[in-house]
């Protein structure tokens, strides 16, 4: 199978990478590979629903770049349950919404390559499956990839800035070294 062109790849970051890069003031690194950056509605809601040190920065960044926000059944269900007064499940809904979107990419007449950017250790396990046309990549591996491609001077510097700004950055190494 030939390597897709950068324009045919969609990067779907989960909440963790968005928060880490916002702490490091490095959200624009997501554009460096030339892939289309997209957000799923549930993830955008997760990172902006409460006032946090990064919520306004992420919302402003997404608006400034007019990022496509992909609707999901996961978020529709969450909103419907919230409006009905139920206390809907809140944990891991962003990951479910991204997984839903990646499955939609795979089922399309012209499958789209999706790159799921994550920071949660549970996603690194083999039990969190993505379709064959998609990939899952940790924040740290993404930063190292950018450095290896000459698109970033130092992955360690971005990590250090996030930690110094107060982010408890994952120790996850995926793929394992």
N, CA, C and O of each residue as an XYZ file, in Angstrom:
708
protein
N       0.855     -1.179      0.000
C       0.000      0.000      0.000
C       0.898      1.238      0.000
O       1.791      1.349      0.840
N       0.675      2.163     -0.923
C       1.520      3.357     -0.979
C       1.257      4.284      0.208
O       0.158      4.321      0.761
N       2.284      5.021      0.575
C       2.186      6.006      1.666
C       1.238      7.124      1.238
O       1.393      7.685      0.153
N       0.242      7.457      2.097
C      -0.677      8.536      1.706
C       0.040      9.885      1.693
O       1.001     10.095      2.433
N      -0.434     10.785      0.854
C       0.136     12.128      0.852
C      -0.312     12.833      2.128
O      -1.367     12.503      2.669
N       0.466     13.795      2.622
C       0.090     14.493      3.856
C      -1.325     15.086      3.800
O      -2.008     15.132      4.822
N      -1.767     15.533      2.639
C      -3.095     16.124      2.513
C      -4.205     15.099      2.728
O      -5.346     15.471      3.004
N      -3.878     13.803      2.604
C      -4.865     12.741      2.773
C      -4.869     12.150      4.175
O      -5.511     11.129      4.419
N      -4.161     12.783      5.089
C      -4.058     12.288      6.463
C      -4.744     13.285      7.390
O      -4.536     14.494      7.289
N      -5.567     12.755      8.297
C      -6.228     13.589      9.295
C      -5.667     13.259     10.674
O      -5.632     12.097     11.077
N      -5.232     14.285     11.386
C      -4.727     14.134     12.751
C      -5.866     14.448     13.703
O      -6.441     15.536     13.658
N      -6.190     13.496     14.565
C      -7.272     13.638     15.537
C      -6.680     13.570     16.947
O      -6.485     12.474     17.473
N      -6.393     14.707     17.564
C      -5.822     14.673     18.912
C      -6.892     14.436     19.973
O      -8.009     14.944     19.884
N      -6.521     13.660     20.965
C      -7.352     13.468     22.147
C      -7.113     14.643     23.096
O      -6.284     15.509     22.816
N      -7.823     14.673     24.197
C      -7.701     15.776     25.153
C      -6.287     15.896     25.725
O      -5.762     17.004     25.831
N      -5.668     14.780     26.092
C      -4.349     14.815     26.723
C      -3.296     15.538     25.906
O      -2.638     16.435     26.433
N      -3.107     15.188     24.636
C      -2.122     15.899     23.822
C      -2.449     17.386     23.658
O      -1.544     18.220     23.673
N      -3.731     17.723     23.503
C      -4.096     19.138     23.397
C      -3.701     19.898     24.656
O      -3.164     21.004     24.581
N      -3.968     19.305     25.802
C      -3.633     19.949     27.078
C      -2.123     20.083     27.228
O      -1.627     21.147     27.598
N      -1.396     19.014     26.945
C       0.071     19.058     27.069
C       0.664     20.126     26.160
O       1.494     20.924     26.597
N       0.242     20.145     24.896
C       0.790     21.130     23.961
C       0.355     22.547     24.314
O       1.098     23.497     24.067
N      -0.835     22.706     24.886
C      -1.264     24.030     25.336
C      -0.394     24.504     26.494
O      -0.008     25.673     26.535
N      -0.083     23.626     27.423
C       0.823     23.991     28.523
C       2.182     24.421     27.979
O       2.798     25.351     28.500
N       2.644     23.748     26.937
C       3.957     24.063     26.345
C       3.879     25.227     25.365
O       4.892     25.627     24.790
N       2.696     25.765     25.176
C       2.463     26.819     24.171
C       2.959     26.352     22.794
O       3.684     27.054     22.089
N       2.532     25.138     22.453
C       3.034     24.507     21.233
C       1.935     23.817     20.429
O       2.211     22.851     19.719
N       0.715     24.286     20.527
C      -0.380     23.659     19.785
C      -0.143     23.661     18.275
O      -0.566     22.737     17.580
N       0.518     24.674     17.773
C       0.750     24.748     16.324
C       1.656     23.636     15.803
O       1.742     23.436     14.591
N       2.334     22.909     16.694
C       3.136     21.768     16.241
C       2.259     20.719     15.564
O       2.744     19.933     14.751
N       0.984     20.705     15.893
C       0.083     19.728     15.279
C      -0.010     19.909     13.765
O      -0.357     18.969     13.051
N       0.292     21.096     13.276
C       0.232     21.370     11.833
C       1.534     21.011     11.102
O       1.543     20.939      9.873
N       2.613     20.787     11.824
C       3.940     20.608     11.210
C       4.023     19.499     10.158
O       4.700     19.695      9.149
N       3.368     18.337     10.339
C       3.502     17.307      9.301
C       2.755     17.631      8.012
O       2.948     16.956      7.000
N       1.903     18.658      8.035
C       1.121     18.994      6.847
C      -0.188     18.230      6.770
O      -0.885     18.297      5.757
N      -0.531     17.506      7.826
C      -1.777     16.767      7.873
C      -2.919     17.709      8.246
O      -2.695     18.762      8.844
N      -4.137     17.328      7.891
C      -5.292     18.119      8.296
C      -5.588     17.822      9.766
O      -5.784     16.665     10.140
N      -5.620     18.852     10.587
C      -5.943     18.696     12.003
C      -7.446     18.858     12.153
O      -8.033     19.840     11.698
N      -8.053     17.876     12.797
C      -9.490     17.887     13.029
C      -9.748     17.561     14.497
O      -8.967     16.854     15.134
N     -10.840     18.078     15.018
C     -11.237     17.759     16.383
C     -12.583     17.054     16.339
O     -13.441     17.380     15.518
N     -12.760     16.091     17.225
C     -14.099     15.526     17.360
C     -14.822     16.344     18.423
O     -14.210     16.844     19.366
N     -16.123     16.469     18.254
C     -16.916     17.322     19.137
C     -16.776     16.977     20.617
O     -16.732     17.876     21.457
N     -16.706     15.696     20.947
C     -16.614     15.288     22.350
C     -15.299     15.744     22.965
O     -15.279     16.198     24.109
N     -14.207     15.632     22.228
C     -12.904     16.059     22.750
C     -12.893     17.567     22.961
O     -12.435     18.044     23.999
N     -13.390     18.314     21.993
C     -13.429     19.768     22.161
C     -14.254     20.135     23.393
O     -13.876     21.029     24.150
N     -15.361     19.460     23.591
C     -16.179     19.703     24.788
C     -15.396     19.366     26.053
O     -15.416     20.131     27.017
N     -14.711     18.235     26.053
C     -13.948     17.825     27.242
C     -12.905     18.864     27.647
O     -12.717     19.122     28.836
N     -12.234     19.456     26.675
C     -11.139     20.382     27.005
C     -11.603     21.812     27.227
O     -10.813     22.666     27.628
N     -12.891     22.082     26.967
C     -13.374     23.460     27.128
C     -14.568     23.585     28.078
O     -14.987     24.703     28.376
N     -15.127     22.475     28.560
C     -16.349     22.556     29.374
C     -16.125     23.177     30.739
O     -17.061     23.730     31.318
N     -14.934     23.104     31.260
C     -14.603     23.661     32.572
C     -13.466     24.654     32.424
O     -12.647     24.545     31.511
N     -13.421     25.609     33.315
C     -12.317     26.583     33.316
C     -11.062     25.891     33.852
O     -11.015     25.495     35.017
N     -10.060     25.750     33.005
C      -8.793     25.136     33.393
C      -7.666     26.044     32.913
O      -7.920     27.014     32.199
N      -6.430     25.745     33.292
C      -5.321     26.576     32.810
C      -5.168     26.588     31.280
O      -4.527     27.485     30.731
N      -5.753     25.599     30.594
C      -5.577     25.517     29.135
C      -6.868     25.640     28.341
O      -6.810     25.748     27.116
N      -8.012     25.627     28.974
C      -9.286     25.564     28.241
C      -9.474     26.737     27.287
O      -9.871     26.535     26.140
N      -9.201     27.948     27.732
C      -9.391     29.107     26.855
C      -8.372     29.121     25.719
O      -8.701     29.490     24.591
N      -7.145     28.724     26.013
C      -6.115     28.704     24.965
C      -6.482     27.702     23.868
O      -6.316     27.989     22.683
N      -6.976     26.540     24.257
C      -7.352     25.521     23.265
C      -8.557     25.990     22.450
O      -8.568     25.851     21.227
N      -9.567     26.541     23.115
C     -10.758     27.032     22.400
C     -10.380     28.139     21.418
O     -10.847     28.150     20.280
N      -9.536     29.068     21.860
C      -9.121     30.177     20.983
C      -8.306     29.655     19.803
O      -8.493     30.109     18.674
N      -7.413     28.715     20.049
C      -6.583     28.133     18.994
C      -7.450     27.422     17.959
O      -7.245     27.591     16.757
N      -8.417     26.629     18.417
C      -9.300     25.905     17.494
C     -10.111     26.892     16.653
O     -10.286     26.690     15.451
N     -10.602     27.953     17.285
C     -11.382     28.960     16.557
C     -10.507     29.738     15.580
O     -10.902     29.974     14.439
N      -9.326     30.131     16.028
C      -8.408     30.902     15.173
C      -8.069     30.158     13.895
O      -7.966     30.766     12.829
N      -7.895     28.855     13.991
C      -7.518     28.046     12.830
C      -8.729     27.432     12.130
O      -8.578     26.656     11.186
N      -9.934     27.780     12.595
C     -11.181     27.258     12.013
C     -11.093     25.748     11.800
O     -11.404     25.238     10.723
N     -10.664     25.047     12.845
C     -10.510     23.600     12.743
C     -11.861     22.926     12.532
O     -12.841     23.278     13.188
N     -11.917     21.975     11.633
C     -13.159     21.219     11.484
C     -13.453     20.463     12.775
O     -12.573     19.812     13.338
N     -14.688     20.553     13.236
C     -15.125     19.806     14.415
C     -16.110     18.758     13.916
O     -17.192     19.079     13.425
N     -15.710     17.505     14.053
C     -16.497     16.407     13.511
C     -17.568     15.966     14.496
O     -17.267     15.671     15.653
N     -18.815     15.921     14.044
C     -19.893     15.484     14.942
C     -19.837     13.974     15.144
O     -19.487     13.224     14.233
N     -20.187     13.542     16.358
C     -20.197     12.109     16.663
C     -21.487     11.730     17.377
O     -22.135     12.556     18.019
N     -21.833     10.468     17.244
C     -22.987      9.940     17.981
C     -22.675      9.938     19.474
O     -23.575     10.088     20.301
N     -21.422      9.770     19.812
C     -21.016      9.762     21.224
C     -21.378     11.083     21.889
O     -21.974     11.092     22.966
N     -21.025     12.195     21.257
C     -21.333     13.502     21.848
C     -22.840     13.770     21.825
O     -23.380     14.341     22.773
N     -23.515     13.366     20.758
C     -24.973     13.551     20.689
C     -25.651     12.816     21.840
O     -26.569     13.348     22.465
N     -25.203     11.600     22.120
C     -25.754     10.829     23.234
C     -25.454     11.519     24.570
O     -26.323     11.611     25.437
N     -24.233     11.994     24.724
C     -23.838     12.693     25.953
C     -24.727     13.927     26.175
O     -25.231     14.142     27.277
N     -24.914     14.731     25.125
C     -25.750     15.942     25.240
C     -27.192     15.585     25.551
O     -27.828     16.224     26.390
N     -27.704     14.578     24.886
C     -29.085     14.163     25.107
C     -29.287     13.695     26.553
O     -30.279     14.048     27.191
N     -28.352     12.907     27.061
C     -28.450     12.436     28.446
C     -28.339     13.597     29.425
O     -29.040     13.628     30.437
N     -27.462     14.553     29.129
C     -27.310     15.730     29.999
C     -28.592     16.553     30.033
O     -29.024     16.989     31.099
N     -29.203     16.767     28.860
C     -30.442     17.555     28.787
C     -31.596     16.863     29.496
O     -32.491     17.522     30.026
N     -31.575     15.536     29.504
C     -32.644     14.772     30.147
C     -32.474     14.739     31.664
O     -33.300     14.166     32.375
N     -31.410     15.351     32.147
C     -31.177     15.384     33.582
C     -30.434     14.178     34.113
O     -30.190     14.067     35.315
N     -30.080     13.288     33.232
C     -29.297     12.121     33.653
C     -27.862     12.557     33.915
O     -27.425     13.613     33.457
N     -27.164     11.759     34.629
C     -25.750     12.031     34.866
C     -24.953     11.111     33.939
O     -24.591      9.998     34.321
N     -24.683     11.586     32.714
C     -24.032     10.703     31.738
C     -22.594     10.385     32.126
O     -21.918     11.153     32.811
N     -22.165      9.237     31.664
C     -20.766      8.840     31.837
C     -19.893      9.926     31.246
O     -20.221     10.484     30.199
N     -18.775     10.236     31.908
C     -17.894     11.293     31.418
C     -16.508     10.795     31.043
O     -15.826     11.429     30.238
N     -16.082      9.688     31.600
C     -14.709      9.253     31.356
C     -14.585      8.503     30.026
O     -15.433      7.687     29.666
N     -13.531      8.800     29.332
C     -13.125      8.137     28.087
C     -14.085      8.348     26.921
O     -14.029      7.607     25.940
N     -14.955      9.334     27.008
C     -15.875      9.585     25.900
C     -15.157     10.184     24.695
O     -15.539      9.921     23.555
N     -14.127     10.982     24.934
C     -13.360     11.527     23.820
C     -12.719     10.429     22.995
O     -12.741     10.467     21.765
N     -12.145      9.447     23.685
C     -11.525      8.324     22.980
C     -12.573      7.536     22.195
O     -12.324      7.123     21.062
N     -13.742      7.328     22.797
C     -14.808      6.623     22.083
C     -15.244      7.393     20.833
O     -15.487      6.799     19.782
N     -15.341      8.715     20.960
C     -15.740      9.538     19.819
C     -14.686      9.489     18.714
O     -15.026      9.446     17.532
N     -13.418      9.496     19.093
C     -12.357      9.393     18.089
C     -12.388      8.020     17.432
O     -12.244      7.905     16.215
N     -12.576      6.981     18.239
C     -12.645      5.635     17.674
C     -13.819      5.532     16.694
O     -13.694      4.912     15.638
N     -14.951      6.138     17.043
C     -16.112      6.182     16.147
C     -15.741      6.863     14.830
O     -16.095      6.381     13.754
N     -15.031      7.980     14.919
C     -14.636      8.731     13.723
C     -13.654      7.934     12.874
O     -13.768      7.925     11.649
N     -12.701      7.271     13.499
C     -11.743      6.452     12.750
C     -12.456      5.305     12.036
O     -12.112      4.963     10.905
N     -13.441      4.719     12.695
C     -14.221      3.662     12.034
C     -14.975      4.226     10.833
O     -15.062      3.576      9.791
N     -15.517      5.428     10.976
C     -16.184      6.078      9.846
C     -15.201      6.318      8.698
O     -15.554      6.143      7.532
N     -13.969      6.718      9.025
C     -12.939      6.907      7.989
C     -12.736      5.603      7.223
O     -12.658      5.606      5.994
N     -12.652      4.488      7.950
C     -12.371      3.192      7.331
C     -13.534      2.706      6.473
O     -13.327      2.003      5.483
N     -14.756      3.077      6.849
C     -15.932      2.597      6.124
C     -16.309      3.462      4.934
O     -17.184      3.092      4.151
N     -15.665      4.602      4.790
C     -15.974      5.506      3.674
C     -15.601      4.848      2.344
O     -14.726      3.984      2.290
N     -16.270      5.266      1.289
C     -15.974      4.730     -0.041
C     -14.503      4.911     -0.388
O     -13.884      4.027     -0.980
N     -13.949      6.055     -0.017
C     -12.512      6.317     -0.177
C     -11.943      6.460      1.235
O     -11.932      7.558      1.791
N     -11.466      5.346      1.818
C     -10.997      5.413      3.205
C      -9.952      6.499      3.411
O      -9.069      6.695      2.575
N     -10.062      7.196      4.525
C      -9.151      8.283      4.875
C      -8.193      7.769      5.935
O      -8.591      6.998      6.809
N      -6.945      8.185      5.869
C      -5.975      7.819      6.887
C      -6.160      8.737      8.088
O      -6.157      9.960      7.957
N      -6.319      8.137      9.247
C      -6.464      8.904     10.474
C      -5.323      8.606     11.424
O      -4.914      7.454     11.573
N      -4.813      9.637     12.063
C      -3.778      9.472     13.083
C      -4.381      9.941     14.402
O      -4.705     11.117     14.565
N      -4.526      9.018     15.329
C      -5.100      9.287     16.635
C      -3.953      9.615     17.588
O      -3.142      8.749     17.916
N      -3.891     10.853     18.024
C      -2.843     11.313     18.940
C      -3.374     11.210     20.362
O      -4.389     11.821     20.695
N      -2.689     10.442     21.197
C      -3.192     10.157     22.537
C      -2.099     10.273     23.591
O      -0.912     10.383     23.283
N      -2.543     10.245     24.851
C      -1.613     10.258     25.979
C      -1.993      9.271     27.065
O      -1.282      9.157     28.063
N      -3.082      8.562     26.902
C      -3.608      7.661     27.918
C      -2.989      6.276     27.763
O      -3.013      5.705     26.672
N      -2.434      5.731     28.842
C      -1.798      4.418     28.794
C      -2.746      3.322     28.316
O      -2.311      2.374     27.663
N      -4.028      3.439     28.629
C      -4.992      2.401     28.248
C      -5.099      2.281     26.720
O      -5.388      1.204     26.198
N      -4.872      3.366     26.024
C      -5.004      3.358     24.562
C      -3.819      2.651     23.909
O      -3.942      2.123     22.804
N      -2.683      2.641     24.582
C      -1.503      1.985     24.018
C      -1.676      0.469     23.962
O      -1.020     -0.196     23.160
N      -2.542     -0.080     24.794
C      -2.747     -1.527     24.813
C      -3.321     -2.001     23.483
O      -3.989     -1.253     22.769
N      -3.048     -3.235     23.180
C      -3.540     -3.832     21.946
C      -5.046     -3.933     21.892
O      -5.610     -4.082     20.808
N      -5.721     -3.855     23.037
C      -7.173     -3.985     23.053
C      -7.874     -2.735     22.522
O      -9.062     -2.790     22.201
N      -7.157     -1.603     22.424
C      -7.745     -0.397     21.829
C      -7.381     -0.430     20.358
O      -6.276     -0.056     19.965
N      -8.329     -0.885     19.551
C      -8.054     -1.128     18.143
C      -8.431      0.061     17.274
O      -9.409      0.761     17.536
N      -7.646      0.268     16.252
C      -7.968      1.253     15.226
C      -7.985      0.517     13.888
O      -7.276     -0.476     13.725
N      -8.776      0.983     12.940
C      -8.838      0.322     11.632
C      -7.466      0.309     10.947
O      -6.593      1.109     11.283
N      -7.283     -0.598      9.992
C      -5.986     -0.713      9.306
C      -5.517      0.579      8.628
O      -4.312      0.785      8.485
N      -6.429      1.445      8.213
C      -6.035      2.681      7.534
C      -5.659      3.784      8.526
O      -5.340      4.903      8.122
N      -5.698      3.471      9.812
C      -5.456      4.491     10.833
C      -4.302      4.087     11.744
O      -3.885      2.929     11.764
N      -3.800      5.052     12.488
C      -2.676      4.830     13.403
C      -2.971      5.484     14.744
O      -3.730      6.450     14.823
N      -2.367      4.949     15.793
C      -2.414      5.616     17.089
C      -0.981      5.936     17.486
O      -0.091      5.092     17.390
N      -0.773      7.179     17.936
C       0.564      7.678     18.231
C       0.505      8.489     19.522
O      -0.386      9.318     19.703
N       1.450      8.246     20.407
C       1.490      9.013     21.652
C       2.052     10.411     21.391
O       2.724     10.646     20.387
N       1.769     11.323     22.304
C       2.284     12.688     22.181
C       3.800     12.679     22.075
O       4.372     13.353     21.219
N       4.446     11.918     22.941
C       5.910     11.866     22.943
C       6.441     11.333     21.615
O       7.400     11.881     21.070
N       5.830     10.271     21.090
C       6.273      9.710     19.803
C       6.057     10.717     18.672
O       6.877     10.808     17.758
N       4.967     11.466     18.728
C       4.697     12.494     17.728
C       5.786     13.564     17.765
O       6.287     13.975     16.718
N       6.151     14.011     18.951
C       7.195     15.029     19.082
C       8.540     14.507     18.575
O       9.280     15.232     17.910
N       8.848     13.268     18.885
C      10.098     12.665     18.394
C      10.057     12.552     16.871
O      11.063     12.798     16.206
N       8.910     12.185     16.319
C       8.743     12.117     14.866
C       9.039     13.482     14.231
O       9.768     13.573     13.244
N       8.460     14.542     14.814
C       8.713     15.887     14.284
C      10.198     16.232     14.339
O      10.737     16.823     13.403
N      10.848     15.868     15.422
C      12.287     16.135     15.568
C      13.082     15.353     14.517
O      13.983     15.903     13.882
N      12.750     14.077     14.335
C      13.464     13.249     13.364
C      13.272     13.753     11.932
O      14.167     13.607     11.099
N      12.122     14.339     11.647
C      11.839     14.882     10.315
C      12.413     16.282     10.127
O      12.285     16.859      9.047
N      13.043     16.837     11.161
C      13.607     18.172     11.072
C      12.565     19.272     11.182
O      12.824     20.410     10.792
N      11.386     18.944     11.711
C      10.296     19.913     11.851
C      10.244     20.530     13.250
O       9.437     21.421     13.519
N      11.110     20.045     14.128
C      11.157     20.503     15.512
C      12.597     20.372     15.992
O      13.233     19.337     15.791
N      13.106     21.419     16.622
C      14.485     21.376     17.115
C      14.666     20.357     18.223
O      15.637     19.601     18.221
N      13.722     20.331     19.189
C      13.904     19.459     20.339
C      12.566     19.011     20.918
O      11.803     19.820     21.445
N      12.295     17.721     20.813
C      11.100     17.144     21.432
C      11.190     17.278     22.947
O      10.194     17.564     23.611
N      12.377     17.071     23.485
C      12.567     17.163     24.943
C      12.282     18.573     25.449
O      11.799     18.738     26.569
N      12.574     19.592     24.643
C      12.313     20.972     25.049
C      10.808     21.230     25.181
O      10.381     21.914     26.111
N      10.012     20.697     24.270
C       8.558     20.870     24.340
C       8.030     20.167     25.587
O       7.209     20.718     26.321
N       8.508     18.949     25.816
C       8.111     18.203     27.010
C       8.486     18.976     28.278
O       7.675     19.092     29.197
N       9.692     19.495     28.328
C      10.176     20.257     29.490
C       9.315     21.503     29.722
O       8.973     21.814     30.863
N       8.967     22.210     28.659
C       8.124     23.415     28.802
C       6.752     23.069     29.363
O       6.221     23.798     30.201
N       6.178     21.963     28.907
C       4.870     21.544     29.422
C       4.954     21.219     30.912
O       4.092     21.623     31.693
N       5.982     20.497     31.291
C       6.160     20.118     32.699
C       6.424     21.347     33.558
O       5.859     21.474     34.645
N       7.263     22.240     33.094
C       7.565     23.459     33.856
C       6.334     24.351     34.013
O       6.226     25.090     34.992
N       5.412     24.285     33.061
C       4.190     25.088     33.139
C       3.132     24.433     34.024
O       2.090     25.030     34.295
N       3.399     23.206     34.472
C       2.490     22.561     35.405
C       1.814     21.300     34.907
O       0.964     20.754     35.611
N       2.152     20.819     33.735
C       1.529     19.615     33.188
C       2.194     18.373     33.748
O       3.419     18.258     33.733
N       1.398     17.452     34.237
C       1.904     16.142     34.648
C       1.918     15.270     33.396
O       0.982     14.515     33.135
N       2.996     15.389     32.630
C       3.104     14.735     31.326
C       3.287     13.232     31.487
O       4.047     12.779     32.343
N       2.601     12.482     30.677
C       2.660     11.032     30.713
C       4.088     10.524     30.501
O       4.856     11.095     29.727
N       4.418      9.471     31.184
C       5.721      8.813     31.000
C       5.654      7.752     29.901
O       6.636      7.059     29.635
N       4.501      7.634     29.276
C       4.260      6.632     28.259
C       5.256      6.724     27.111
O       5.515      7.807     26.586
N       5.801      5.593     26.732
C       6.657      5.489     25.561
C       5.953      4.554     24.588
O       5.938      3.339     24.790
N       5.375      5.111     23.543
C       4.639      4.293     22.577
C       4.925      4.801     21.192
O       4.736      5.991     20.938
N       5.364      3.976     20.296
C       5.660      2.586     20.542
C       6.838      2.448     21.506
O       7.670      3.348     21.621
N       6.895      1.293     22.205
C       7.973      1.094     23.174
C       9.334      1.178     22.501
O       9.495      0.790     21.344
N      10.294      1.680     23.229
C      11.650      1.810     22.654
C      12.366      0.498     22.665
O      13.512      0.416     22.224
